[in-house]
Amino acid sequence: MNRKAILFDMDGVLINTEVYLIRYWCQAAREAGFPATRAHGLQIRSLAGEYAAPLLQEWFGPEFDYQKIRSRRKELMKAHIAEHGIEMKPGVVELLTWLREKGIQTAVVTATDRERTTAYLQSIGIYDLFDRIICATEVPHGKPQPDVYLHACRELGLSPQDCLAVEDAPNGVLAAYRAGVPVVMVPDQSEPDEKLSGLLYDRAESLLALKEKLEACQGVPVSPSDAG
């Protein structure tokens, strides 16, 4: 697991927003008269609009207005964040600080657009801990296609095998795997099934547990407080 760069998904990996994205997707859809459930929300995590829109219309019919319902979801999410702020996942600062000390490059590789990505990361004070911010809105095809991870590798000047991706959801895992980037899953809203497990380089219970694994590869002693 000794790599030159670690590429992090954002929602569900660095910040605790995935649960609210699912909640508000379902709320926005139900407000529009569509019986969306958490199971539907789980399947569209990190899924690019070009794939999410037809999938939602397959489930609910051609009258499902993806852009309108997505806009409502964004309104609900914005209101939630305004009231509650962004909650950082445990171990983020510890892991990013350690990676910087070791000279390992870091990048955010997210399905979220740059404006919101920047706002979220700046609000919790970790924006400057990344060497690159790569958004799927800036490449031809978003997750689960490999474009965003291939772009991240080019930006860092590294081959996919020199990097390690950290993802929490199937569409993100698929994107990294298809790009040839070894991927560690840190589960958030769901565990990997047998098929997804076959695509993983590893699984870590938390970012602190991932830090422990990376330290072991670097030959650095792990203190008890670092255990995940």
C-alpha positions as CSV (number, residue, x, y, z in Angstrom):
1,M,0.0,0.0,0.0
2,N,3.1,2.2,-0.2
3,R,2.0,4.9,-2.8
4,K,3.1,8.3,-4.0
5,A,-0.4,9.9,-3.8
6,I,-3.7,9.2,-2.0
7,L,-6.9,10.2,-3.9
8,F,-9.9,10.9,-1.7
9,D,-13.5,10.9,-2.5
10,M,-15.2,13.7,-0.5
11,D,-18.8,13.0,0.5
12,G,-18.9,10.1,2.9
13,V,-15.1,9.8,3.1
14,L,-13.9,13.2,4.2
15,I,-17.2,14.8,5.3
16,N,-20.3,13.3,6.8
17,T,-22.6,14.5,4.0
18,E,-23.6,11.2,2.2
19,V,-26.3,10.5,4.7
20,Y,-27.9,13.9,4.1
21,L,-27.6,13.6,0.3
22,I,-29.6,10.4,0.5
23,R,-32.1,11.9,2.8
24,Y,-32.7,15.0,0.8
25,W,-32.8,13.2,-2.6
26,C,-35.6,11.1,-1.2
27,Q,-37.4,14.1,0.3
28,A,-37.2,16.1,-2.9
29,A,-38.4,13.1,-5.0
30,R,-41.3,12.5,-2.6
31,E,-42.3,16.1,-2.6
32,A,-42.6,15.8,-6.4
33,G,-44.8,12.7,-6.0
34,F,-42.3,9.9,-6.5
35,P,-41.9,7.1,-3.8
36,A,-38.1,7.3,-3.4
37,T,-36.6,5.2,-0.6
38,R,-33.2,5.0,1.0
39,A,-32.4,2.0,-1.2
40,H,-32.8,4.3,-4.3
41,G,-30.6,6.9,-2.7
42,L,-27.9,4.4,-2.0
43,Q,-27.7,3.5,-5.6
44,I,-27.1,7.0,-6.9
45,R,-24.3,7.9,-4.5
46,S,-21.5,9.6,-6.6
47,L,-23.4,8.8,-9.8
48,A,-23.0,11.3,-12.5
49,G,-26.2,13.0,-13.7
50,E,-25.9,11.5,-17.2
51,Y,-26.3,8.1,-15.6
52,A,-28.5,9.1,-12.6
53,A,-31.2,10.8,-14.7
54,P,-32.1,7.8,-16.9
55,L,-31.8,5.4,-13.9
56,L,-34.3,7.5,-11.9
57,Q,-36.6,7.7,-14.9
58,E,-36.3,3.9,-15.3
59,W,-37.5,3.5,-11.7
60,F,-40.2,6.2,-11.6
61,G,-41.1,6.9,-15.2
62,P,-40.2,9.5,-17.9
63,E,-42.0,12.2,-16.0
64,F,-39.3,12.2,-13.3
65,D,-37.7,15.7,-13.8
66,Y,-34.1,15.1,-12.8
67,Q,-32.9,18.7,-12.9
68,K,-35.9,20.1,-11.1
69,I,-35.8,17.5,-8.3
70,R,-32.0,17.8,-8.1
71,S,-32.3,21.6,-7.6
72,R,-34.8,21.0,-4.8
73,R,-32.4,18.5,-3.2
74,K,-29.6,21.1,-3.4
75,E,-31.9,23.6,-1.7
76,L,-32.6,21.2,1.1
77,M,-29.0,20.3,1.5
78,K,-27.9,24.0,1.5
79,A,-30.4,24.8,4.3
80,H,-29.2,21.8,6.3
81,I,-25.5,22.9,6.0
82,A,-26.4,26.5,6.8
83,E,-28.0,25.4,10.1
84,H,-25.7,22.5,11.1
85,G,-22.4,23.1,9.2
86,I,-20.2,20.5,7.7
87,E,-19.2,17.6,9.9
88,M,-15.7,16.2,9.2
89,K,-15.2,12.4,9.4
90,P,-13.0,11.2,12.3
91,G,-9.3,11.0,11.5
92,V,-9.2,13.4,8.5
93,V,-6.8,15.9,9.9
94,E,-4.5,13.3,11.4
95,L,-4.3,11.3,8.2
96,L,-3.8,14.3,5.9
97,T,-1.2,15.8,8.2
98,W,0.7,12.5,8.4
99,L,0.6,12.2,4.6
100,R,2.0,15.7,4.1
101,E,4.8,15.0,6.6
102,K,5.7,11.9,4.6
103,G,5.8,13.7,1.3
104,I,2.8,11.8,-0.1
105,Q,0.7,13.8,-2.4
106,T,-3.0,14.2,-1.8
107,A,-6.0,15.0,-4.0
108,V,-9.8,15.2,-3.7
109,V,-11.5,13.4,-6.5
110,T,-15.2,14.1,-6.1
111,A,-18.5,14.1,-8.0
112,T,-19.4,17.4,-6.4
113,D,-18.8,20.6,-8.4
114,R,-15.8,22.8,-7.6
115,E,-17.7,25.7,-6.0
116,R,-19.3,23.5,-3.4
117,T,-16.2,21.3,-2.9
118,T,-14.1,24.4,-2.2
119,A,-16.7,25.9,0.1
120,Y,-17.1,22.6,2.1
121,L,-13.4,22.0,2.5
122,Q,-12.6,25.6,3.4
123,S,-15.4,25.7,6.0
124,I,-13.7,22.9,7.9
125,G,-10.2,24.1,7.4
126,I,-8.7,21.3,5.3
127,Y,-8.7,22.8,1.8
128,D,-5.0,23.7,1.9
129,L,-4.0,20.1,2.9
130,F,-4.6,18.9,-0.6
131,D,-2.3,19.2,-3.6
132,R,-5.1,19.0,-6.1
133,I,-8.9,19.3,-6.2
134,I,-10.4,17.3,-9.1
135,C,-14.1,17.4,-9.8
136,A,-16.0,15.1,-12.0
137,T,-17.9,18.1,-13.5
138,E,-14.7,19.0,-15.2
139,V,-14.2,15.8,-17.2
140,P,-16.4,14.3,-20.0
141,H,-17.9,11.5,-17.9
142,G,-18.4,11.3,-14.1
143,K,-18.3,8.3,-11.8
144,P,-18.6,5.4,-12.3
145,Q,-16.5,6.0,-15.4
146,P,-12.7,6.4,-14.9
147,D,-12.3,9.9,-16.3
148,V,-12.0,11.8,-13.1
149,Y,-9.4,9.4,-11.6
150,L,-7.4,9.4,-14.9
151,H,-7.4,13.2,-14.8
152,A,-6.3,13.3,-11.2
153,C,-3.3,11.0,-12.1
154,R,-2.3,13.3,-15.0
155,E,-2.6,16.4,-12.8
156,L,-0.3,14.8,-10.2
157,G,2.1,13.5,-12.9
158,L,1.7,9.9,-11.7
159,S,0.6,6.6,-13.1
160,P,-2.6,5.0,-11.7
161,Q,-0.6,2.3,-10.0
162,D,1.4,5.0,-8.1
163,C,-1.8,6.2,-6.4
164,L,-4.3,4.8,-4.0
165,A,-8.0,5.8,-4.1
166,V,-10.2,6.0,-1.0
167,E,-13.9,5.6,-1.6
168,D,-17.0,4.8,0.4
169,A,-19.6,3.8,-2.3
170,P,-19.8,1.5,-5.3
171,N,-19.9,4.1,-8.1
172,G,-16.7,5.6,-6.7
173,V,-15.0,2.3,-6.3
174,L,-15.9,1.4,-9.9
175,A,-14.5,4.7,-11.2
176,A,-11.1,4.1,-9.5
177,Y,-11.0,0.4,-10.4
178,R,-11.7,1.2,-14.1
179,A,-8.9,3.8,-14.1
180,G,-6.5,1.2,-12.8
181,V,-6.1,2.9,-9.4
182,P,-6.0,0.5,-6.5
183,V,-8.9,1.4,-4.2
184,V,-9.5,1.1,-0.5
185,M,-13.1,1.3,0.7
186,V,-13.9,3.0,3.9
187,P,-17.6,2.1,4.2
188,D,-20.0,4.9,5.2
189,Q,-23.7,4.1,4.4
190,S,-23.2,0.5,3.2
191,E,-20.7,-2.4,3.3
192,P,-19.2,-3.8,0.1
193,D,-21.0,-6.9,-1.3
194,E,-19.1,-9.9,-2.6
195,K,-18.9,-8.5,-6.1
196,L,-17.6,-5.1,-5.0
197,S,-15.2,-6.7,-2.5
198,G,-13.6,-8.4,-5.5
199,L,-12.6,-4.9,-6.9
200,L,-11.0,-3.7,-3.7
201,Y,-7.4,-3.5,-2.9
202,D,-8.3,-3.3,0.7
203,R,-11.0,-2.2,3.2
204,A,-10.5,0.0,6.2
205,E,-12.9,0.5,9.1
206,S,-12.1,4.3,9.3
207,L,-9.6,6.8,8.1
208,L,-7.6,6.3,11.3
209,A,-7.5,2.6,10.5
210,L,-6.3,3.5,7.0
211,K,-3.6,5.6,8.6
212,E,-2.5,2.7,10.6
213,K,-2.3,0.5,7.5
214,L,-0.2,3.1,5.7
215,E,2.1,3.6,8.6
216,A,2.7,-0.1,8.7
217,C,3.8,0.0,5.0
218,Q,6.0,2.9,5.7
219,G,7.7,1.1,8.6
220,V,6.5,3.8,11.1
221,P,5.5,2.6,14.6
222,V,1.8,3.0,15.3
223,S,0.8,4.5,18.6
224,P,-2.3,3.1,20.4
225,S,-4.1,6.4,19.9
226,D,-3.9,5.9,16.2
227,A,-5.8,2.7,16.1
228,G,-9.0,2.9,14.1
